[in-house]
Amino acid sequence: MLFLPCQDELDCINDDGRILGKIRFDSSKEEHIFNSADESLSLTAAEEASISERLSGLDSDKYSMPTQDDD
């Protein structure tokens, strides 16, 4: 699973190169959330675990998400 920054989000890309969705920060909830690119898409257990680990790591500051500098 790759997590590639795009603007203020992370694209979640599986081993086949498909974008599964995006991780972004939800300021109203004060946490990072995953938005699926396709609601009909079924994630594998490994993909779900990888995304969950990344979400918890972002919320605990284990990982950081680059933000775009518009200057």
Helices and strands as residue ranges (DSSP letters): E 2-6, E 9-13, E 19-26, E 31-36, H 45-59
